[in-house]
Amino acid sequence: MTSLADLAPKPKTIEDTGLSKLFLSELLSKHLYDSGALTISELVKRLTIPGSVIEELLSYLRQEARLEVLPKLGRGQELHYSLTDLGRVAAFDALNKSGYIGPAPVPLAFYEQIVLAQSVHDTQITHELTHSAFKDVVIKDSLLDQLGPALNSGRSIVIYGPSGTGKTYISQRLTGLLTDQCLIPHAISVNETVIQLFDPLVHKVLPANADSKAPSLLFKSGYDTRFQLCQRPIVISGGELTLDMLEVQYDNSTHLYRAPLQVKANNGMFIIDDMGRQRVSPADLFNRWIVPMEEKIDHLSLGNGHNFEIPFNVILVFSTNINPLELGDMAFLRRIGHKIYFDTLDQADFTAIWNQVCEEKQITCSPELLSYLFENHYQREHRSMLPCHPRDLLGIAQDKAMYLGTPTTLTRELLDWAWDSYFVKLEQQEGQPILNG
């Protein structure tokens, strides 16, 4: 069992950071240029490196005549440091090269070590954990017993089936099986070019003592604070996904690099929802993943043409309404270890979901009324029952019931009205039977 202090020891010297004195002094100078004057404790908080390293840098900048110490303004107050004219010129030049003003980055080689040490593929998903996480969800045990081993496999997963069968919902619930934590750096350095990695929308920060659910790490103070202790990241992307979003992003106006989605998802899960609906063709999107899936390494490049490799330590999940054979050729599908089909519901599972939604919405519905729905609508129109139908139909019926002043009462008339409002009849009039909702 490894402690955080052993996994990512706190640097004590400039050399320990893996970054050059010139790089760190320029970063510190940019902070001073941005803020005017700062104390050592404020610089420690901003750069997330220890005071001993900050003091080394301040001493170096003073020797270079780029830094001055301001007089104390009161007893017991810390010294404030600000840039000289020479220091401001140097800081301005540094900002023109890189607009990054934030915590000190982690060198790429160190980041690679951390990613491999806390690999998501080392997380063991058990039968008990899987069934416990889905105890409040109506889903067949056989389907859960496909999903659990798929997560353990270290290989990519394709979840496919008709629209409305719960693929997106179940995919997102899978994230609840990743209960341990990992270290996420604020930024990484590739040949001292900074790439921002931490994203508050993806990375959920935890208290430093949040070790109750972490079987692999003994958490204690003293680790490198250039990292944040987070839940394993979950990235979900849908029809808006483009190939550009899978490359390092560069903003010409701010001179900032930002990590692509799959790097933000490292040590966690990346769900590509609604596969086949993206503006980029499925073949191009699939081809983008062939090398990372096989080698567990991704190849990226910076705006200056520099290419580099980075770990691809991700559970990659594709979710689609389209037959996988229409999305990619057999050569690609062979590389995906698990293909899991989500089918329509039988009457028993539909009833269970229906009753759950009725209880949640405080709607009274008799068994006779549900039998009426089956016989006079589903069977008559030969329509498949989907997991999304109970919530949608009951929601529409309750909208009308609230309008009538009886929000908890369900009648045949309300069901008929909800049915007609929910399903499009034009397709049937044109002779196109609807097999699935």
N, C-alpha and C positions, 0 to 999 in steps of 0.2 A: 504494500500500500504506500502510495507516494503522497507526500505533503505538497501543498502549493509552493512552499518555500523551496522545496527540492526541485519541483517541476519548473518553476520560474523564479529563481532566486533574485532578490532585490539587488540591483547593481550598487557597488560601493565606490567605484571609480569610473572615469570616462571610458576607460578601456572595457570595463564590464558591460557597458551599454551596447557594445558592438558598433557604435557610431563614432565618427571622427570628431576631434575637438573643433575643427572648423565648422562642421555641420551643426553641432550643438550650439556653438557660440552664435551662429547666424540665426538659429531658431530662437534662442534666448533674446537676441537683439531685436527680432521681429516682434516679440511680446512687449519689449520695452518701447519700441517704436509705436506700437498700437495703443499702449496704456499710458505712456508718459513717464511714470516712475512706479517701481514695485519693490517690495521687501523680499527677502529670501523666502519667507514662508509663503508669500503669494506666488513666487516663481516656482516653488516646489509643487504647489497645487496646480498651477497651470501646465507645467511640463511633466508632471507625474514622475519625477526622478528625485532621489534623495538630496537633502541639503548639502551633503559632502560633495556631491557632483556639481551642484549649483555653485558652491564656493570656488571650486576649481575653475569653472567657467568665468566667474566674475573676476577672479584674479588674473586670468589670461586676458580678458577684455580691458582691464585696467592697465596692464602692461602694454597693450596695443593702443592705449590712449583713446579707446572707444567708449569708456564708461567713467562716470563720476559718481561720487557718494554725496548725497544731499545732507545738509545739516539736520540733526534731530530737532523735531518740533516740540518735544515734551519729554519728561522723565519716563524711562521704562519703555519708550517706543523703539521699534526696530528701525534700523537704517534703511533708507530708501535709495535705490539706485536708478540712475537715468543715463541716457546716451549723451555723449558729447556730439559736437557738430560732425566730427569724423565718423562717430558711431552711427549717426542718423543717415549719413550718406551710404555707409556700408549696409545698413539695414534696408534702406530703400532699394539698393541694388539686389539684395537677397530676395526681397518681395517681388521684384520683377522676374526673378528666376522661378520662384515658387510662392504662390499666395498662401501656402499652408501656415496657419498660426494655431497650434494646438499642442496636445501632449506629444512628448517625444515618441517617435515611431519605434517599432520593433524590426530589426533586420530580418530579411526574408528567410535566411538560413535558420534563425532562431524560431521564427514563426512555423516553419516546416516541422521542426522538432516537436513543438507544442501540439500541433494538429495531429501528428502521428501518435503522440503519447496519450491523447484523449480521444482516439478514434471513435466515431459513432458506431463503427462496425464491431467494436468490442462490447457494446451494450447488449446484454442478453435479454431477449423478450421471451417470457415464459407463457405457458398455457394459462396458468393462474392469473398472471398480470393482465394478459389480453382479455380474458373473459371478465375479470373484475372491472377493467376500464370501460367495458361496453355493457355492463349489467343493466343500465337503464335504457338501452337501445334495442329495438326489435330487429335482430339480425340472426341469421342461421348460424349455428355452431360450426357447421362445415365451412362456412365462409370465413369466420374468425380463424379457424385452424389452417386456412390458406394464407391469411394476411400475416399472422405471427411469424411463421417460418420464413416468409418472404422478407420481412424486415431483418431477420437474423442473417440472411444469406449474404449480405454485402453486395448484392446485385440489384440492378434496376427493376422496377415493377411497372407493368401496364395494367390499369384497371379499366375495363371496358364494359359496355352494355347500353341498353336504351336510355334515352334521356329521362330523368326523373327517378332513377332507381337508387339514388342515394350515394352515388360515387363521390361527389364533392364533399358531402357531409361526412361520410365515413373516412375519406382521405384526411380531412382536417382533424377528425377525432383520433386518428392514428398518432398524431403528435403527442397525445397524452401518455403514450407509452414511453416516451423519452423523458424520464423523470429526473435524471441526474443533471449535473452542471458542467460547464466548461469555461475556459478562459478565452476571452475575445480581446484582441488588441484594439486600441483606438485607431492605430494606423500602422502600416508596414512600410519598410524602406527597401526599395530595389535600387541598388547602387546609389543610395542616398537620394533617390527620387521618392517622394512621399505619396502613398496611396491611402486615402481615407477608407477605413474598413468598417468601423463601428457605426451602426445605424440604429437609432433608438426605436424605429418602427419594427425592426427585426429582432434586435438583441435586448432581452428583458433582464435588466441588472438585478442581482440578488445581493442581500447582505453578505459580508465577508465570512460570517459564521454560519451560513446556511448549509450545513453539512448533514442534516438529518436524513436526506434522501440520496446521499452520494456514497455508494458502496466502494468506489475505486479511489477516492481521494480523502485524505485527512486534512481538512481545511484549518489553517491557522494563519495568524498574521505573519507578515514578513515577506510576502511574495512581491514580485515586480508589479508595481502599480501602473505600469504602462498597459496592463491588461485589466479588463473588467470581468468580474465573476458573473456569469449569465446562465440562464436556462439554455439548453441546446436550441440553436436557432431554427426557425421555421420560415421558409420563404414560399409564398404561394403566388403564382403568376398565371394569368388566363389569356384571353384573346389579345390582350395588349402587348404580349411578348414579341420582341423583335430580336434579330441576331445582334444588333448593336448593344442591346442590354446585357449581352453575355460577354462583352469586351470591356476593357478598362475605359472608363469615361473621362474625358478631359474637357474642362470648361476654359475656353480661351479668355474670357473676361476676368475670371478670378485666378487663373493659373493653378487650378486644383485638379488632381486626379482622384477618381472615386472607384472603388472596387465594383466589379460586376456582381450580378445576383448570386451566381454559384459560389463565389468566394465568400460572400456574406453568409451563405448557407453552410459553409464548411463546419464539420463536426455536428451537423444536424440534418434537416430534411428539406428537399426542394421539390415542391409539388407543381407540376405543369398541368393546369386544369384546362378542360375543354380543348384538348389537343386536336389540331386540325382546323381550328377556327382562327388561328393567328394569321396576320398579314403575310408572314413568311410561309413558304411551302413546307409541309411536313417532312419532305425528303431533305430539304436544306437544314431544318431544325434537328432532325434525327442525325444527319451526318455530322453536325456540330458536336454530338455527344459520343461518337464512336471511340475516339482515342481516349478521352477522359474515363469512359466506362471500363475500357479494357486495361489501361495502364494506371488508373487512379491518379493521373497527373494531367493538369490542364496547361495548355500553352497560350500565353498572353503576350501582348506587346504594349509598349508605351508610345506616346506620340512622337518621340525622338527616334523611333525605329528599333529601340532595344527590345529584344525578345527574352522572355524568361519563363521558367516552369514553376508551377505552384501546385500543392496537393489538391486533389479532388476527392475529399473525404465526405461524401454526401450520400444519403439515401435518396435516390432519384425516382420520383413517382410520376408516371404519365396517366392522366385520366381522360377518357374520350368516349363520345357517343358513336364514333365511327368504327367500323370493322378494322382492326389493326392491319389486316392484309391490304387495306386500301390506303394506309398511311405510310407504310414502309415495306421494303422487300424482305424476303426471308433471311437474307444475310444479316440485316439489322435486327430483326425480331429474334434471331437465334442468340444474339448477344444479351437479350433481356431474359433474365432467368425465370421470372414469374409473370404469367399472364392470367389475370383473375377476372372472371366474368360475373357481372352483377345482373341478376335476372329480375323479372317482375315478381310480384307477390302472389302467394296463395291466399285463400280467403281467411285462414286462421291468423296469418301475420298481419293482413290488412286490418282485421278486427282489433288486434292487439294495439296497433298504432292508432286506430280510430279512437279507441277507449282512452289511450294516453292523452290525446289531444283534447278530447271532451273533458277529461278531468282537469287539464291545465287551463282550459277556457271556461270551466265551470258551466258546461252545457249538459243538459239532460237529454239523453238519447236512448230510446228503448231498443231492445233487440229486434223488435218488429220493424222499426223504422230503418234499421241497418239492412234487414232482409229485403225491405222494399227497394233500397238503393242497389243492392246486388241484382235483384230479379228484374227491376224495371229500367235499369240504366246500364249497368255493366254487362249483364248477360244479353239484354236485348240489342245493345249496340256492339256486342263482341269486343268490348274494350278491355285492355289489360289493366290490372290494378298496380299502381305504382306507389312507392313510399311517400311521394310528395302529395298525393291526392287528399288524404285525410285532412292535413293542415290547411291546404288551399281551399277545399270545398267547405270545410267548417268555418274558415275565416270569412269567406264570401257570404255564407248563410248568416253568420253572426252580424256582418255589416248590415244586412237587410233587417235582421231581428232588432238591432239597436235602433234603426230608423223607425221601426214600428213600436218601439218602446218595450220589447220583450227580449232582452239580450241573452237570456239563458234558456229560451224555449226553442226547440227544433221541431219543425213539422214537415210533412210531405211537400207542402207547397214551397217551403223555404229550400228544401233539398232540390226540388225541380228547378227553382229559380237559380240556385247556385250552380247547378249542373249546366244549365243553358248559358249562364254567364261565363263559365269557365272554359267550356269546350267549343271550338270553332266548328260550326255546322257546314260552312261553305264547301269544305273538302268533301263531305259526304254527298252534297248536292252535285258535285262535279264527278261523282263516281270514284273517288279516291278513298278507300276504306282506311280508317284510323285504327291501327293495331296497338299503338302505344300512345299514351298522353304526352 
